[in-house]
Amino acid sequence: MLVNEETGGIEIVKVPSTPSDPSGGFVEATLRILKRSDVTPGQLAFVVHGTTVATNSIIEGKVARTGFVTTDGFRDMLEIARQIRPSLYDLQFDKPPPLVPRYLCFGVPERLDARGKVLKELDEERVREVARELGRQKVESIAVCLLHSYVNPAHEARIKQILQEELGDISLSISSELAPEFREYFRASTTVVNAAIRPVVARYLQGIEKRLRAEELTAELLVMQSNGGVLTFEAAAERPVFMVESGPAAGVIAASYLAASLGHKDAISFDMGGTTAKVGLVQDGRARITRDYEVGAAARAGTGSARGSGYPIRTPVIDLVEIGAGGGSIAWVDSGGVLRVGPHSAGADPGPACYGQGGKEPTITDANLVLGRLNPDYFLGGEVKLHVELARAAIENRCARPLGIDVLQAANGIIEIANSAMVNALRLISVQRGYDPRDFALIGFGGAGPVHANRLAAENDIPTTIIPMSPGITCAMGLLVTDLQHDYSATLLRRADAVEPARIEEHFKRLEASGRAALKRDGVPASGMKFLRLIDMRYVGQSYELPVPLASGAFGATRLDKAVSDFHAAHERAYGHAAPAEPVEIVNLRLTSLGAIQRPTLREIPNQPGASPATALKGTRQVYFAESGGMVKASVYDRYRLVAGAVLKGPAIVEEMDSTTVIHPGYQGSVDRFGNIVLTRGRSR
Amino acid sequence: MTAPPGRRTRKRATDPIRFEVIRNALTQATEEMAIALRRSAYSTNVKTRQDFSCAFFDRDLRVIAQAFTQPVHLGSFVEHVPRAVRRFGIDKFGPGDMVLSNDPYGGGVHLNDITLIGAVHWQGQLVGYTACLAHHVDVGGGAPASVGAFQEVFQEGVIIPAVRLVRAGKIVDDVFRLVLAQIRSKRETAGDFRAQVASNVTGAKRVCELIDRYGLPEFERYVNEIVEYTRRRTRSELKKLPPGTYEAEGFVDNDGFTDEVVRLKVKVTVDASGVVFDTTGSARQRRAPVNSTFAQTFSACAYALRALMDKDLPVNAGFYEFVKVIAPPGSVTNAVHPAPVVGGWETHVRVNDLIFKALSAALPDAICAGTKAMQCHAGFGGIQAEGDYYCFLETLAGGYGARSRKDGPDAVQSHGQNTENAPVEETETNYPVRILRYELVADSEGPGRQRGGLGLRRDYQFPGETTFTVLADRDRAGPHGLFGGLPGSVSSYVFNPDTSSARALGSKSTLQLQPGDVISYRTSGGGGFYPPEKRDPELVSIDVRDGKVSAARARSVYRVITDSTGKVDAAATARLRKSGRRARGQDA
C-alpha cells in the first residue's frame, strides 16, 4: 500500500507470495506500486514491512544451525522444557523437538544465587573450549542463557566477549540482553528462538534492502514487530524474536488508529480473513500486550493454543485470540450428529464449494452466499464468480441432509456456530481479562469481518461497530500508522514496602537511556521521543504479575503508593478479588520508548449532512436473517458512491471490492467523513 | 432422550446450532474458572505447576463440562462431588454457599487435593454446582508438604468432611481459621483457598449469564442433550474397540515399610455396553502409603478408556457411565478407613499402565509401553529465618513409553498427571533450596525398535535444616517393554551422591537433612517397543551423537557400531546384527 502524504491518496498492489524467494514478492510489490503511482523510489519517506518470515522459519523447521550455552548441570533445559504433554488424552502425542540438538548444548561451570551473588566463578577456560567446539561444529548462531542472569548479567556478558574473541562476528543472542526476566526455561526459549531465526531473518531483510537500494530507494526501511511498533531493518535483524507476530499485530494497530480518529480510546479489533478470525483489544488507545506466547503452537478450536505444543517466548506480543473460523472454514456434522465449523479450512485450493474449483465441503463463505449476504457476481469486485448452486449442494449434502433440516436453516446454523466461536474469542479477550465488551467499540475488518461484525456486536451488546473503508487492506494500513518502538525491561523482585522509590527511578533512567540511544540511532529527534513506564506487580507469593501503567514524570513515594493501589484495582478487575492487606511485590520494570514517524492523514469523502443513500443504491435482494425469521428484502448499496452523512437502515448490504458489510434489521449504518460505516442500534425497528 | 439433536423424530426438535453454542459456552466457563484459579493462586504447585482442575455439574450432580487441566482429578470428581454434596445436604446449600471437602472415605482422594464446591443459584433457584480442586502444598500431618510414609489417615493431615467454607459469598472465618491452624504454610494455602473461591465465583457467573439468555427450561434441556450427545458418541466409539477380556498383572515396588511388592491385577472386559475394569486379585490394603481410594482407581480407568477414544469426544457424565469399576473394598485399589491414602496416586497411575499393558495385544497401535507411572513426589519444608514454616512440593517427570511407531518422548509426565516443573529460578527465589542439576539421564531409556523416553535427574541442596520426603516408586523394576522391547531403567533416590556418605534412599522415606545435604532423584526411562536390534541404525546414531545413548550400549543392546563421531559403521553393524541375538539387554 502506498500513501501519498501530500494528497492522502492510497494505492494498493497485491502480488502472490513467492515461497522460493520470499523477499522477491515484497520487492516486486514495492516497485510495481511506485510505477503505478508515478512515484520515483527516491521520493519515498519510509517503507514499512510486515512479515511472517520469522514464524514460518520455526514452523517449517528452517532454522539456523544453533548452539546453546548455559550453566553446568542444566544443558537439557530445552529438552525437558516444561515436562508436560501438549494433549492430555493422546497416547501418541509428540513433544516439540528442541530447536538446538542436544550435542550442540553445553553447560559451563559458573553459578549465581537468586540474588545474583556469585557462588561459583565462571570457568573461562571451559567457555573457550566450548567456543572452539561450536566453531568446529560450524554453528551459525549461539544462544546464551545462564541461571539467574536476569539479576546479574556479568557472566553472560563475559561469555559473550569470549565467544566474540574466539569466533569473530558470529550471531550471538544473550538472554540478559533480550529478555532479562526470571524463569529460566522461558528466558532460554526466547533467546534460542531469537538465535535460531536470526541468520534467516537477517538474510531475508538484507536481501530486500540490497534490492531496494539498487533501485535507488533511499527511504528508511522499517519492519513491524509483534508489539505493534516498528524497528529499523538493522535492529530487527538483531532481535527477530520481537517480530514473530509481525503480520497480525498490524491489524490491531490499524484498529486503534481508526478508533482514536473517531474518538474511541477503547476498542476491540475483529479481523476475519480466509482461514482464521483474530480478536484483539485496544485499551486507552494502546493495543493490549501479552508476554505469554508460544511460537508454532498448535491451534485449538475454541480457546486459543494448546499449552506446551510450541516454543514459548517472553517478548511483548499484541494480545490476540485467534480461532480457526474464517471464510474458508469447513462446516461438518460430527459422529454425534452435531453441526461443527472449523478448524479445518478449504484454503485457497480448492477453496469454498462456490468457487467452482472442485471443493465439495461447505464453508462459511458458502453459507453467507446461500443466505444472500454475498453477491455472486461481485465477489472481490467480480474477479471471482461465485456459484450459488454449488454452495447449496455442498450444504445440502454435508449438513442439511444429515441433520434433517433445510438448506437455509443449515446455512444459518453454520453462521451462528461460527459466530458463537467468535463470541467466545471476543469474551476471552475482554471479559476474561477483566473488561466489559459493552465499553468498547468493535472495529470489523478483513475480507469477512464486516459480514459478521454487526451480529457479533449484537450478541455482546456492543453499542458501536466501525467498518473502515477497504476493510481488506486495513491490516496493511496498520503498518503505516505506528511508531518506532523499543521495549526494555528489568526484573526487580522486591517488596513494594521495602523498596526505595529512588532506586526504581534509577532503573527507569537507565532503561530510558537505552531507549533514547536506540531511537537516536534510528534518527528520531529528541522532540519525537516518548517513553511509557510500566510496573509488573503481584502479591508476594503469587506467580503471575499484572502490569500497572505509570503516569509520566519522576518516580517518587506518591507514585509508588498510587501504583500499589492501582495494582489492587487491577487485581480486582482481572480476578474478581483483591487483598489490600497483603504485601505487594514489584517484579519487573518496563519501558516502552516510542519514536514518532509521520502518519498519513485519512482521506475524506464528500460530505453532505442528512444525505440520502439513494444515490448509492444498487438495488435490493433477498437476504436471510434469523431474527426476521427468514429471507427478507434488503437494500444493496455501492460503498464507493456513499457520501458522508448518509444513514443506511438495516436490513442492508454494502458492497465494495474487498468486502461486504451486512447491516442487520434493527441496526443502522451512518457514513462518516472518512467513509467509515458506523453501525448502531436503530432508534426504532 | 435417545434421538440425536436435529432429527425430526423428537416431538420438540433440538436445535443443533443452539446445542453447539451452549456446549461451547459451558466449556468456556470452566476454562475461565481454571484461569481465575491459576492466575491468583500463591503456591508454585497451583500457579505454575497447575496441579488443579475445574468442572461444572448440573442439578442432578452429573458432570457436564470440565476444563482441561489434570485428568486424574477430573475422573475422581465424578465420584467425590456428588457424594460430598449429598453428605452436606443439597437443601442446605444457599445462594453463594461453597463447601470444602477432602475426605478420602467420602469419595475423595488424598488429603492434599481439596475440592471446593459452589452452589450455582439462578433467581434463587439451585441450578447446578461448580467445583474446583487444588492440590494444596501442605495440609498438616506428619511431614512438611504432607507427604510421607504414614500408617493411617490421621497422620496425613486435616480431614475436611464437606463443611461450609463460604456462606452467601463470604468466607466463614471460624472454619477457615480452624482449617488453616492445621496447616504449615498458612499464607500460601490461604491464598490458594481464596483463588479457589474466585474460581467458583467466576464459573457461577458464566453459568447464570447463559441461563439469563436462554431461560432455565431451555438451558436444562440442552444440558441433557450435552450428556446425551456424549453418550451417543461414546457408544459408537465403544463399537470400535475389540470385544473381549484382557488381563495384566504388575506391582508397586514396595510400600515403604516392607520390601514386599504390592501386587496389582486388572481385568478389562470390553463390550458394546461399556468397559468393566476389575482389580480383583490386587493386594490387600497396607498400613503404608500405597492405598488408592475408589475415586482414584475410577479415575485411572476413566483416563484409560478416554485415551482409546476419538480425541474430539467431550467428556461428561455421558462418558463416565460407561466406565464400570469393580475394586474390592479393603484392597489397595479401594482402601477403607483408616488406611493412609497419601500414596494413592502412585498406585492409581500404575493401574493405568497395567490397563494399557492388558490391552497391548488387542490394540498394539493405540497404546504405549510402560511409562514412568508414578507421581514421584519431592516434598520438603522447614522453618525460615523469619520464623515462617515453608513447604514445597513438586513431582518429577520420567520417560514415556514407546509407541508402535514412535519413540517415547523424554522427560514428560504420564497418564492422568500433567503438572509442569517448577522453574529453578522461581524455586530458588522463593524457597531455601538450591537445584544443582536438572538433566536427562543417558542410557535410561527402555531399548526397542521404538525406544522409551529418557528419565531425568534433579539434585536438591539445602542451606539449612530441612525435612525432606521422597514419595515415589520404581526403584526395583523399570517400566515394562512390549513385544520384545526392553524395560526402562529403574529410578534411584540418593542421599549426598558422589560423596563418601552417599546412600540409596527408599522410594518412600522422610529424612531430616543438615545444612549442605543433597538429595538426588534419577527417574525411570520409558519402556521400549519391539526388539532393539530392529531399530534403524541411523536413529541409534543420532542418540549416540546426542549423548542420550552411549556407544557401548548402542553396540551391546541395539547391536549398532558407531565410529568416534557417532556415525554408523554399516558393514560392521550388519555383521553384528547377523551374528545372532546374544547377550542382549545385559545393561538394560
Interface residues (C-beta under 8 A of the other chain):
Chain A: D72 G73 F74 R75 D76 M77 E79 I80 R82 Q83 I84 R85 S87 L88 Y89 D90 L91 Q92 F93 D94 K95 P101 R102 Y103 D113 A114 L147 H148 Y150 F182 R183 E184 Y185 F186 G302 T303 D334 S335 G336 G337 V338 L339 R340 L403 G404 I405 N412 G413 E416 I417 S420 A421 N424 R427 L428 V431 Q432 L493 Y539 G541 Q542 S543 Y544 H571 A574 Y575 G576 H577 A579 E582
Chain B: P4 P5 G6 R7 R8 P16 I17 F19 E20 V21 N24 A25 T27 Q28 E31 E32 I35 A36 R38 R39 S40 A41 Y42 S43 T44 K47 T48 F68 P71 R187 E188 G191 R194 A195 V197 A198 V201 T202 Y229 T230 R232 R233 S236 Y303 R306 A307 M309 D310 K311 D312 F356 A366 I367 C368 L396 A397 Y400 R403 R405 K406 P409 D410 A411 V412 Q413 N418 T419 E420 N421 P423 V424 E425 E426 E428 T429 N430 R434 L436 R437 Y438 E439 L440 L456 D459 R545 D546 G547 K548
